[in-house]
Amino acid sequence: MQNQFTGVINQLNKTCKIIKIEHDELEILSRPDRIIEVSLPVLMDNGRIKVFTGYRVQYNNIRGPYKGGIRFHPDVNLDEVKSLAFWMTIKCAVADIPYGGGKGGVAVDVKELSQGELERLTRAYTRGFADFIGPYRDVPAPDVYTTPQIMAWLMDEYSHIKGENTPAVVTGKPVEIGGSLGRDTATSLGGFFVFEQVLSKMSGMGGKDQLSIAVQGFGNVGMNFALIAYHAGYKITAVSDSRGGIYDPEGLNIEEVLSHKQTAGSVVNFNGLENITNEQLLELPVDIVVPAALENVINEANADKIKAKIILEMGNGPTTPEAEAALLKKGALIVPDVLANSGGVIVSYFEWVQNLRHYYWEQDKVEANLEKQVVRAFEKVWQAKEGNGCDMRVAAYTVAVERLVKALSVRGI
Ligand code: NAD
């Protein structure tokens, strides 16, 4: 498999060929503005010091401050952070919010850290990047294995360094310190709005109760998506987390699965159902697969075995370019991450606006504005798809690249 970032830039080149953009702008969008790598010494509970490596990639800020989450996961590496930062640039442009793109990460297994160690690591990360982040510079957010509590420590440390309360330096905070109502479920709710729009455009899919959905990843995004879809009357037949999955062709009671996960720590071993692997989940005879965990899970090795007609990419980068080509050939519809999961950054934007104005919205207002923004993005992408006769990812990139290039040309270099 090629290096991930190379694949990402090939995708950009493919789009630029379709919309015939000038070489110079393409060159600017093909590389990050800035890559920062920092050593983070952390005092561990055993009295010893451990040095972690922290990354922040500031990809492009032509449309607004850099924006993107921080990931704490053992597999974090610079190639991945660059790819994620590029996708954030595209995503913010697709969603048409005034942000550029960035991403951060630390290679760490948070399950091996105590709360105290996790807090000290987060504060070290904040000190390491304090000169580079800020409400008008670069605004981090949660991602895999980073939580509202971690965002609260980041906001607190940054506020101490600057000597002033600065909630707008980070989004995804707890509501008590300036988080937005509805941010915790925003990515999933946004994805659900997109999902219903997609269904409305497709004929012959059948009614809600006839559609089966498998969700990979039962974290913030996957779990909330499963819950929202379940309560809306869809049949969720499989879910999984890092320890494996469960499958019931009759449909799972997601509320019960959630309370099982809360007590047992995983969705596996639920109600006497047979456990399945994460690989098996993707190949089940379902109508919709929702990858909501890590990258490259749909790849050359399994693309031919995937039976779903719709792949709703709630996680970032779940489908490799090779797998995408194979799936498109089979007639599957891939709803790309840069559109499907843009609800998270849209409500992060609302949170930032609320922080800067010191005026807080009711949840209804957050959700109504989310729906308006994400449906508008969907319609623009769908139009580009129909107009260019291309797939949805190329359509989304087309919308984004056109907006980025316009911003570049009016600002000048
Ligand atoms: P999370 O940490 O809350 O949940 C991750 C889930 O994935 C957990 O259930 C974990 O058990 C599971 N998991 C880990 N390794 C796995 C594996 N190998 N196979 C299957 N499952 C595995 O993270 P999240 O915030 O839900 O993020 C999930 C995805 O959504 C990521 O790709 C992230 O970049 C993307 N995303 C998140 C947001 C957000 O607002 N949180 C926004 C946009 C995109």
Residues whose N, C-alpha, C, O or C-beta is under 5 A from the ligand:
A	BS01	NAD	P142 D143 V144 Y145 T187 G217 F218 G219 N220 V221 G222 S240 D241 S242 N278 A292 A293 L294 M314 G315 N316 N341 G344
